[in-house]
Amino acid sequence: MLKNTFTRIIWACCLILLCLFATGEAKAGELSERLANFQRWEKLTSVRPAVGDLVYPEWMEGDWEVKSTLSDLAAPLAPEIVTPGFESNRQYLNQPISFKVRFVKSKVPATALKPIPVMNSKSVKVIADRAFNGLNLARAYLNDAVLSVRVDPKSPNRQITFLRGERQLVSIISGRATETTGDGKFIGTEVFQQIFKGGGRPYFNIVESTTEYYKLDGTNPVSPAIEADQVTAVYLSPQDPNYFSAGSRPVALYRYRLEFFRG
């Protein structure tokens, strides 16, 4: 039961919404090519250290109802190495999951540790309401097993999900890269470490998500205003006994279609 809950937590947290960062542009076409080569990822993409908070484009501001659908999944190293719960996740294929998210304007200096709400300033940027979004996302998959979500007041890149049974999932963002395409799409990659505490020995892994966002017409209220294509890869941490067998390759890949409707 604990292992099944853990894998559902990891899978849910892989859906963290990613987008633009103030610095750290990737080489032209690098992230686009990575998305096009789903199931053929061989290693983590190149990223820069995560400093400050994520900055989203202006058209992301506001309240949204997000519909997320798992459209494909792969275990590149199967049958030798398969992550716990991978096969059970097939039940979610083509099954949309909905949750609310919010993006707000705040003052976000490049080295800020805590956003300070300020208006009428060139430094005002659109950022995610991390605690609100994280709690809604986690509860969409885990229901009342999730007690709360807390973002470290000293760093927006460290988040803790508190679960029943004195368990915690700690997510620490370590690196990011972004890319802007010629047709106005925004692509972001984020790499984060996950530590699951509770019920015995802590479990570690590394997750990489690459997401392409594009703004739609948005005039029809029953149609999405934004769509996104996201690929999430799970890598083993050095603490895993299969780490050296896996090498730099991901052990699980998930592809999602995200649709944003005005809330």
C-alpha positions in Angstrom: 0.0 0.0 0.0 2.8 2.4 0.9 4.7 1.7 -2.3 1.5 2.2 -4.4 0.8 5.5 -2.6 4.4 6.6 -3.1 4.4 6.0 -6.9 1.1 7.9 -7.2 2.7 10.8 -5.4 5.7 10.8 -7.7 3.5 10.5 -10.7 1.3 13.4 -9.6 4.3 15.6 -8.7 5.8 15.0 -12.2 3.0 17.2 -13.5 4.5 20.3 -11.9 3.7 23.1 -14.4 6.8 24.5 -16.0 7.4 27.4 -18.3 9.8 30.4 -18.6 12.6 31.4 -16.4 14.2 34.9 -16.4 17.5 33.6 -17.7 19.0 30.4 -19.1 17.9 30.2 -22.7 18.7 26.9 -24.3 20.4 26.5 -27.7 18.0 27.1 -30.5 15.9 24.0 -31.3 17.4 21.9 -28.5 14.3 21.5 -26.4 12.0 21.3 -29.5 14.1 18.4 -30.8 13.9 16.8 -27.4 10.1 16.8 -27.4 10.1 15.4 -30.9 12.3 12.5 -29.8 10.0 11.2 -27.1 11.0 7.6 -26.0 14.5 8.2 -27.3 15.9 10.3 -24.5 19.3 9.0 -23.4 20.3 11.5 -20.6 19.3 14.6 -18.7 19.2 17.7 -20.9 21.6 20.6 -20.2 20.3 23.1 -17.6 21.5 26.0 -15.6 21.3 26.2 -11.8 17.8 27.3 -10.7 18.0 30.8 -9.1 15.0 32.8 -8.0 11.5 31.9 -9.2 9.9 30.8 -12.4 8.6 33.6 -14.6 5.7 33.0 -16.9 4.5 35.0 -19.9 1.9 37.6 -19.3 -0.9 35.5 -20.9 -0.6 33.0 -18.1 -1.8 35.4 -15.5 -5.1 34.5 -13.7 -7.1 31.5 -12.5 -7.3 28.4 -14.7 -9.0 25.1 -14.8 -6.4 22.6 -16.2 -7.3 19.3 -17.8 -4.3 17.0 -17.9 -4.4 13.8 -19.9 -1.7 11.1 -20.0 -1.4 10.3 -23.7 1.6 7.9 -23.7 4.2 6.2 -21.5 7.3 4.2 -21.9 9.8 2.2 -19.9 13.0 2.3 -22.0 14.9 -0.2 -19.9 12.1 -2.8 -19.4 12.0 -5.6 -18.6 15.3 -5.3 -16.8 14.4 -2.1 -15.0 10.9 -0.9 -14.4 9.9 1.7 -11.8 7.3 0.6 -9.1 3.8 1.4 -10.2 4.7 2.0 -13.9 2.3 -0.7 -15.2 -0.5 0.4 -12.9 -0.2 3.9 -14.4 -1.5 2.5 -17.7 -5.0 2.8 -16.2 -4.7 6.6 -16.5 -4.1 6.6 -20.3 -6.5 8.9 -22.0 -8.3 9.6 -18.7 -8.4 13.4 -18.1 -7.7 14.8 -14.6 -8.8 18.3 -13.8 -7.5 20.7 -11.1 -7.3 24.5 -10.6 -4.1 26.6 -10.8 -3.4 30.3 -10.3 -0.7 32.7 -11.7 -0.2 36.1 -10.1 1.9 39.2 -10.5 4.7 39.8 -8.0 8.0 41.6 -7.8 10.6 39.0 -8.6 14.2 40.3 -8.7 16.6 37.8 -10.3 18.0 36.8 -7.0 14.9 37.1 -4.9 14.3 34.5 -2.2 10.7 35.5 -1.5 8.4 37.3 -3.9 7.2 40.7 -2.7 3.9 41.8 -4.1 4.4 45.1 -5.9 2.5 46.7 -8.7 3.5 49.3 -11.3 7.1 48.2 -11.5 9.2 46.9 -14.3 10.3 44.1 -12.1 6.7 42.8 -11.7 6.5 39.3 -13.3 3.9 36.6 -13.5 4.7 33.7 -11.2 2.8 30.6 -10.0 1.0 30.5 -6.7 3.0 27.5 -5.8 1.2 26.4 -2.6 -2.2 26.7 -4.1 -1.2 24.9 -7.3 0.7 22.2 -5.6 -2.1 21.4 -3.2 -4.8 21.3 -5.9 -2.6 19.1 -8.1 -1.7 16.7 -5.4 -5.3 16.3 -4.2 -6.5 15.7 -7.8 -4.6 12.4 -7.7 -4.4 11.6 -4.0 -7.6 13.1 -2.5 -7.5 13.4 1.3 -4.2 11.7 1.6 -2.7 15.1 1.1 -2.7 17.4 4.2 -1.0 20.5 2.9 1.7 21.9 0.7 4.3 24.4 1.9 6.9 26.3 -0.1 10.1 27.2 1.6 9.9 31.0 2.4 13.6 31.2 1.8 13.5 29.6 -1.6 10.7 29.1 -4.2 12.6 26.0 -5.5 12.0 23.9 -2.4 8.5 22.5 -1.8 7.2 20.0 0.8 4.0 18.0 0.4 2.7 16.8 3.8 0.8 13.5 3.7 -1.2 11.4 6.2 0.9 9.0 8.3 3.7 11.5 8.9 5.0 11.2 5.4 6.5 13.9 3.3 7.5 14.4 -0.3 10.3 17.0 -0.7 10.9 18.4 -4.2 14.0 20.5 -4.8 14.4 22.2 -8.2 18.1 22.1 -9.2 18.2 23.4 -12.8 16.2 25.0 -15.7 16.5 25.8 -19.4 14.1 27.6 -21.7 13.6 28.1 -25.4 11.4 30.5 -27.5 10.3 29.2 -30.9 9.7 31.3 -34.0 5.9 30.7 -33.9 5.5 32.1 -30.4 5.7 28.8 -28.4 7.5 28.7 -25.1 9.4 25.6 -24.0 10.8 25.0 -20.5 12.8 22.2 -19.0 13.1 21.8 -15.2 15.1 19.2 -13.3 14.3 18.4 -9.7 15.2 16.0 -7.0 12.4 14.2 -5.0 12.8 12.7 -1.6 10.0 10.6 -0.1 10.2 10.4 3.7 8.1 8.2 6.0 7.4 4.5 6.3 11.0 3.4 6.5 14.1 4.2 4.4 13.8 7.5 2.4 13.4 7.1 -1.3 15.2 9.4 -3.8 14.9 9.9 -7.6 15.5 12.6 -10.2 12.8 14.0 -12.5 13.0 16.1 -15.7 10.0 17.7 -17.3 10.1 19.5 -20.7 6.9 21.4 -21.6 5.8 23.3 -24.7 3.1 26.0 -24.1 1.2 27.7 -26.8 -1.5 30.3 -26.6 -4.7 29.7 -28.6 -7.4 32.2 -29.7 -9.2 31.9 -26.4 -12.4 33.7 -27.5 -14.6 30.6 -27.2 -15.3 29.9 -23.4 -15.8 26.2 -23.9 -12.4 25.8 -25.7 -9.0 25.9 -24.1 -7.1 29.2 -24.2 -3.7 27.5 -23.7 -2.5 24.1 -24.6 0.7 22.4 -23.6 2.7 19.2 -24.5 4.7 17.8 -21.6 7.2 14.9 -21.4 8.3 13.9 -18.0 11.3 11.5 -17.5 12.2 9.7 -14.2 15.8 8.9 -13.5 17.3 6.7 -10.8 19.3 8.4 -8.0 22.7 7.1 -7.0 21.1 5.5 -3.9 19.1 3.1 -6.1 20.7 -0.4 -6.5 20.0 -0.3 -10.3 21.6 3.1 -10.7 24.8 1.9 -12.5 22.8 -0.5 -14.7 20.6 2.4 -15.9 23.5 4.7 -16.4 22.3 8.1 -17.6 19.1 6.8 -19.2 15.6 7.4 -17.9 13.7 4.5 -16.5 10.2 5.9 -17.1 8.7 8.4 -19.6 5.3 10.0 -19.5 3.7 12.3 -22.0 0.8 14.6 -21.1 -1.6 16.9 -23.0 -2.5 20.0 -20.9 -5.5 22.2 -21.6 -6.0 25.5 -19.8 -9.5 26.9 -19.5 -10.3 30.3 -17.8 -11.4 29.7 -14.2 
